[in-house]
Amino acid sequence: MEARDVRLANESWEALLHAQAAMMRAFDSERMWDEVSLNEYDVLYALKRAGCALRQQELTGAVLLSQPALSRLLERLEQRGLVTRSTDPADRRGVLVELTDAGADLQRRTGGKHARSVEERMRALTPDQQRQLRDLCALLAPTESSKGTRP
């Protein structure tokens, strides 16, 4: 029985990875990324969703980039006027990253297109299946606000 559990767990994991990779490839190939790359958008979205400045360390946890890659990307975004970086007054060793008005505008424009693209791809699932997927993924990767709770 244990060997079957290991195999099923790995088959499930591989299916999740393949689905995620296929969707990311499809999103990356779309025309909406002329002003901002998918990774840049991910950072702008994380900042918009937070609704406030984030420590760079917190931002690393919110996006799928390594700390060095995120640092380079933030430098480019800052040069373009889409984010600002400043020393955290509460801990001078930390860096705060904040979305500028231009960054928020770009995130909003791209985000509307991206949201419609996500919805189109998710039509492969019924609304009930989408809710089930959301709830299953929440069990696998709980957020700080949902830890200890069940959907």
RODO-2510 file (C-alpha; in nm, 4 decimals, decimal comma):
residues 151
     n   res          X          Y          Z
     1     m     0,0000     0,0000     0,0000
     2     e     0,2823     0,2419     0,0826
     3     a     0,4456     0,2019    -0,2618
     4     r     0,1135     0,2963    -0,4239
     5     d     0,0868     0,6064    -0,2028
     6     v     0,4349     0,7169    -0,3116
     7     r     0,3571     0,6550    -0,6767
     8     l     0,0211     0,8348    -0,6611
     9     a     0,1780     1,1295    -0,4793
    10     n     0,4469     1,1578    -0,7449
    11     e     0,1994     1,1191    -1,0331
    12     s    -0,0139     1,3945    -0,8791
    13     w     0,2888     1,6197    -0,8322
    14     e     0,4021     1,5646    -1,1918
    15     a     0,0519     1,6412    -1,3236
    16     l     0,0479     1,9658    -1,1257
    17     l     0,3925     2,0654    -1,2558
    18     h     0,3038     1,9837    -1,6167
    19     a    -0,0211     2,1830    -1,5970
    20     q     0,1581     2,4809    -1,4425
    21     a     0,4400     2,4682    -1,6985
    22     a     0,1964     2,4422    -1,9901
    23     m    -0,0061     2,7399    -1,8686
    24     m     0,3050     2,9488    -1,8031
    25     r     0,4364     2,8753    -2,1543
    26     a     0,0992     2,9756    -2,2983
    27     f     0,0870     3,2973    -2,0931
    28     d     0,4463     3,3837    -2,1823
    29     s     0,3728     3,3549    -2,5549
    30     e     0,0848     3,6035    -2,5473
    31     r     0,1091     3,9542    -2,6907
    32     m     0,0227     4,1322    -2,3656
    33     w     0,3859     4,1348    -2,2519
    34     d     0,5031     4,4168    -2,4790
    35     e     0,5399     4,6698    -2,1934
    36     v     0,6464     4,4324    -1,9186
    37     s     0,7738     4,0736    -1,9009
    38     l     0,5829     3,8004    -1,7196
    39     n     0,8390     3,8051    -1,4341
    40     e     0,8227     4,1844    -1,4097
    41     y     0,4435     4,1671    -1,4016
    42     d     0,4627     3,9068    -1,1236
    43     v     0,6553     4,1552    -0,9077
    44     l     0,4185     4,4432    -0,9876
    45     y     0,1200     4,2191    -0,9093
    46     a     0,2674     4,1049    -0,5764
    47     l     0,3212     4,4665    -0,4736
    48     k    -0,0273     4,5704    -0,5873
    49     r    -0,1835     4,2774    -0,4022
    50     a     0,0062     4,3640    -0,0828
    51     g    -0,1277     4,7195    -0,1001
    52     c     0,1844     4,8560     0,0665
    53     a     0,5618     4,8539     0,0447
    54     l     0,7172     4,5129     0,0983
    55     r     1,0576     4,4220     0,2267
    56     q     1,2611     4,2745    -0,0554
    57     q     1,2842     3,9507     0,1440
    58     e     0,9024     3,9304     0,1612
    59     l     0,8826     3,9934    -0,2116
    60     t     1,1243     3,7058    -0,2773
    61     g     0,8749     3,4776    -0,1031
    62     a     0,5866     3,6078    -0,3138
    63     v     0,7391     3,5542    -0,6600
    64     l     0,9074     3,2655    -0,8398
    65     l     1,2526     3,4228    -0,8595
    66     s     1,5737     3,3725    -0,6688
    67     q     1,6948     3,6578    -0,4504
    68     p     1,9756     3,7575    -0,6917
    69     a     1,7410     3,7455    -0,9942
    70     l     1,4833     3,9530    -0,8066
    71     s     1,7474     4,2118    -0,7135
    72     r     1,8458     4,2544    -1,0802
    73     l     1,4813     4,2724    -1,1887
    74     l     1,4023     4,5335    -0,9209
    75     e     1,6937     4,7438    -1,0402
    76     r     1,5487     4,7426    -1,3940
    77     l     1,1973     4,8216    -1,2673
    78     e     1,3328     5,1068    -1,0567
    79     q     1,5235     5,2504    -1,3555
    80     r     1,1974     5,2468    -1,5519
    81     g     1,0159     5,4300    -1,2691
    82     l     0,7819     5,1396    -1,1890
    83     v     0,9027     5,0758    -0,8317
    84     t     1,1031     5,2579    -0,5699
    85     r     1,3468     5,1026    -0,3252
    86     s     1,4386     5,2560     0,0071
    87     t     1,6015     5,1599     0,3335
    88     d     1,3558     5,0174     0,5855
    89     p     1,3453     5,2700     0,8726
    90     a     1,2526     4,9905     1,1155
    91     d     1,5579     4,7839     1,0154
    92     r     1,8259     4,9734     0,8243
    93     r     1,9588     4,6451     0,6831
    94     g     1,6307     4,5836     0,4972
    95     v     1,5119     4,7262     0,1670
    96     l     1,1518     4,8341     0,1119
    97     v     1,0060     4,8050    -0,2373
    98     e     0,7031     5,0113    -0,3318
    99     l     0,4939     5,0364    -0,6453
   100     t     0,4931     5,3802    -0,8110
   101     d     0,1843     5,5275    -0,9759
   102     a     0,3349     5,4373    -1,3155
   103     g     0,3936     5,0804    -1,1944
   104     a     0,0369     5,0549    -1,0649
   105     d    -0,1002     5,1837    -1,3967
   106     l     0,1074     4,9322    -1,5944
   107     q     0,0043     4,6493    -1,3619
   108     r    -0,3619     4,7433    -1,4029
   109     r    -0,3429     4,7583    -1,7845
   110     t    -0,1561     4,4301    -1,8166
   111     g    -0,3495     4,2679    -1,5331
   112     g    -0,6835     4,3121    -1,7075
   113     k    -0,5533     4,1353    -2,0174
   114     h    -0,3869     3,8643    -1,8113
   115     a    -0,7019     3,8044    -1,6038
   116     r    -0,9042     3,7480    -1,9210
   117     s    -0,6381     3,5091    -2,0512
   118     v    -0,6418     3,3113    -1,7268
   119     e    -1,0206     3,2908    -1,7400
   120     e    -1,0100     3,1608    -2,0983
   121     r    -0,7628     2,8864    -2,0085
   122     m    -0,9505     2,7919    -1,6931
   123     r    -1,2680     2,7318    -1,8975
   124     a    -1,1297     2,3788    -1,9437
   125     l    -1,2667     2,3275    -1,5901
   126     t    -1,6208     2,3779    -1,4687
   127     p    -1,6746     2,6434    -1,2004
   128     d    -1,7045     2,3641    -0,9407
   129     q    -1,3751     2,2130    -1,0592
   130     q    -1,2104     2,5565    -1,0436
   131     r    -1,3237     2,5955    -0,6815
   132     q    -1,1998     2,2449    -0,6024
   133     l    -0,8615     2,3202    -0,7632
   134     r    -0,8347     2,6474    -0,5689
   135     d    -0,9135     2,4707    -0,2427
   136     l    -0,6729     2,1817    -0,3102
   137     c    -0,3908     2,4201    -0,3970
   138     a    -0,4603     2,6174    -0,0789
   139     l    -0,4025     2,2968     0,1175
   140     l    -0,0668     2,2441    -0,0547
   141     a     0,0552     2,6046    -0,0276
   142     p    -0,1267     2,7818     0,2527
   143     t    -0,0815     3,1559     0,2798
   144     e    -0,0067     3,3246     0,6100
   145     s    -0,3723     3,4264     0,6406
   146     s    -0,5048     3,0774     0,5693
   147     k    -0,2624     2,8695     0,7773
   148     g    -0,4509     2,6604     1,0251
   149     t    -0,7804     2,6949     0,8397
   150     r    -0,9476     2,4604     0,5981
   151     p    -1,1467     2,5776     0,2961
***
